[in-house]
């Protein structure tokens, strides 16, 4: 008998799929091992469970968390937003963030298909922009895995919407997400963004004209779908908070302006976007006003992911409430959140 290591990649993937199929069908590990052995492949019952984890990692097994439709309706009743565009995942606990981000990726995939529905031969690519951060990284990873097996998807052009600055965590930069799409079944092209980690506020307009940076800004007009997360100003582990450690005086200016949270490093208060000179700023393709305009444009989508904070216990609910109450901050077309955050948003103070 051949061992698993002796199988070709195609043979291994076929065996993994059969193991998944039999497991979901209720077969025991002993029965699965026996069936695979009939194909002249050596497999013990103890090997079944690690192979199931491998299959899950590769996207052969996918979980779709249930939604809480009543809470979505309450968002509609309270804030006048379309209930069908509010996706409240009925998940709690340590896995909630990952489930919310994965649901955002699944939603993005359906929107990608809709954007080219009826197009002959999918000739024109759909332009998708990724924000930075751990949550968006999970969503990008899920979307990349889905595209390994999805064949009825148009071509894609992926855009990085901000540059990175975390030297010890470079995988949170959008350009790093592109590697998740190496094995996609569809044609994928890329528009990166390469700029200084820290940019002086006063010289920002000049930075946007530098060769190697300006091309990314010029291509921004093509972006049709954005996937991004948000953070609370109270969360010291949020990326903007971490970024502003380079300029404590600028941080105080943001706080004085009533900083509540940020979307893609662009801060906002209860009244709207904060545009005070904070000393330094991140290089971002879009401002909050650009997201608002995109959300109001037909066939343009902004998927905002607001799950639990990835590194702290700070709730994003107060910051998210600003993006619901203030029309000038309606930076999204689709909101994906978890049940705990949704309930806190709806709580009356």
Secondary structure in CASP SS format (residue, H / E / C, confidence):
PFRMAT SS
TARGET T0000
AUTHOR 0000-0000-0000
METHOD secondary structure of the structure
MODEL  1
X C 1.00
X E 1.00
X C 1.00
X H 1.00
X H 1.00
X H 1.00
X C 1.00
X C 1.00
X H 1.00
X H 1.00
X H 1.00
X H 1.00
X H 1.00
X H 1.00
X H 1.00
X H 1.00
X H 1.00
X H 1.00
X H 1.00
X H 1.00
X H 1.00
X H 1.00
X H 1.00
X H 1.00
X C 1.00
X C 1.00
X C 1.00
X C 1.00
X H 1.00
X H 1.00
X H 1.00
X H 1.00
X H 1.00
X H 1.00
X H 1.00
X H 1.00
X H 1.00
X C 1.00
X C 1.00
X C 1.00
X E 1.00
X C 1.00
X C 1.00
X C 1.00
X H 1.00
X H 1.00
X H 1.00
X H 1.00
X H 1.00
X H 1.00
X H 1.00
X H 1.00
X H 1.00
X H 1.00
X H 1.00
X H 1.00
X H 1.00
X C 1.00
X C 1.00
X C 1.00
X C 1.00
X C 1.00
X C 1.00
X C 1.00
X C 1.00
X C 1.00
X E 1.00
X C 1.00
X H 1.00
X H 1.00
X H 1.00
X H 1.00
X H 1.00
X H 1.00
X H 1.00
X H 1.00
X H 1.00
X H 1.00
X H 1.00
X C 1.00
X C 1.00
X C 1.00
X H 1.00
X H 1.00
X H 1.00
X E 1.00
X E 1.00
X E 1.00
X E 1.00
X C 1.00
X C 1.00
X C 1.00
X C 1.00
X C 1.00
X C 1.00
X H 1.00
X H 1.00
X H 1.00
X H 1.00
X H 1.00
X H 1.00
X H 1.00
X H 1.00
X H 1.00
X H 1.00
X H 1.00
X H 1.00
X H 1.00
X H 1.00
X H 1.00
X H 1.00
X H 1.00
X H 1.00
X H 1.00
X H 1.00
X C 1.00
X C 1.00
X C 1.00
X C 1.00
X H 1.00
X H 1.00
X H 1.00
X C 1.00
X C 1.00
X C 1.00
X E 1.00
X E 1.00
X E 1.00
X E 1.00
X E 1.00
X C 1.00
X C 1.00
X C 1.00
X H 1.00
X H 1.00
X H 1.00
X H 1.00
X H 1.00
X H 1.00
X H 1.00
X H 1.00
X H 1.00
X H 1.00
X H 1.00
X H 1.00
X H 1.00
X C 1.00
X C 1.00
X C 1.00
X C 1.00
X C 1.00
X C 1.00
X C 1.00
X C 1.00
X C 1.00
X E 1.00
X E 1.00
X E 1.00
X E 1.00
X E 1.00
X C 1.00
X E 1.00
X C 1.00
X C 1.00
X C 1.00
X C 1.00
X C 1.00
X C 1.00
X C 1.00
X H 1.00
X H 1.00
X H 1.00
X C 1.00
X H 1.00
X H 1.00
X H 1.00
X H 1.00
X H 1.00
X H 1.00
X H 1.00
X H 1.00
X C 1.00
X C 1.00
X C 1.00
X C 1.00
X C 1.00
X C 1.00
X E 1.00
X E 1.00
X E 1.00
X E 1.00
X C 1.00
X C 1.00
X C 1.00
X C 1.00
X C 1.00
X C 1.00
X C 1.00
X E 1.00
X E 1.00
X H 1.00
X H 1.00
X H 1.00
X H 1.00
X H 1.00
X H 1.00
X H 1.00
X C 1.00
X C 1.00
X C 1.00
X C 1.00
X C 1.00
X C 1.00
X H 1.00
X H 1.00
X H 1.00
X H 1.00
X H 1.00
X H 1.00
X H 1.00
X H 1.00
X H 1.00
X C 1.00
X C 1.00
X E 1.00
X E 1.00
X E 1.00
X E 1.00
X E 1.00
X E 1.00
X E 1.00
X E 1.00
X C 1.00
X C 1.00
X C 1.00
X C 1.00
X C 1.00
X C 1.00
X H 1.00
X H 1.00
X H 1.00
X H 1.00
X H 1.00
X H 1.00
X H 1.00
X H 1.00
X C 1.00
X H 1.00
X H 1.00
X H 1.00
X H 1.00
X H 1.00
X H 1.00
X H 1.00
X H 1.00
X H 1.00
X C 1.00
X C 1.00
X C 1.00
X C 1.00
X E 1.00
X E 1.00
X E 1.00
X C 1.00
X C 1.00
X E 1.00
X E 1.00
X E 1.00
X C 1.00
X C 1.00
X C 1.00
X C 1.00
X E 1.00
X C 1.00
X C 1.00
X C 1.00
X C 1.00
X C 1.00
X C 1.00
X E 1.00
X E 1.00
X C 1.00
X C 1.00
X E 1.00
X C 1.00
X C 1.00
X C 1.00
X H 1.00
X H 1.00
X H 1.00
X H 1.00
X H 1.00
X H 1.00
X H 1.00
X H 1.00
X C 1.00
X C 1.00
X C 1.00
X C 1.00
X C 1.00
X E 1.00
X E 1.00
X E 1.00
X E 1.00
X E 1.00
X E 1.00
X C 1.00
X C 1.00
X C 1.00
X C 1.00
X C 1.00
X C 1.00
X C 1.00
X C 1.00
X C 1.00
X C 1.00
X H 1.00
X H 1.00
X H 1.00
X H 1.00
X H 1.00
X H 1.00
X H 1.00
X H 1.00
X H 1.00
X C 1.00
X H 1.00
X H 1.00
X H 1.00
X C 1.00
X C 1.00
X C 1.00
X C 1.00
X E 1.00
X E 1.00
X E 1.00
X E 1.00
X E 1.00
X H 1.00
X H 1.00
X H 1.00
X H 1.00
X H 1.00
X H 1.00
X H 1.00
X H 1.00
X C 1.00
X C 1.00
X C 1.00
END
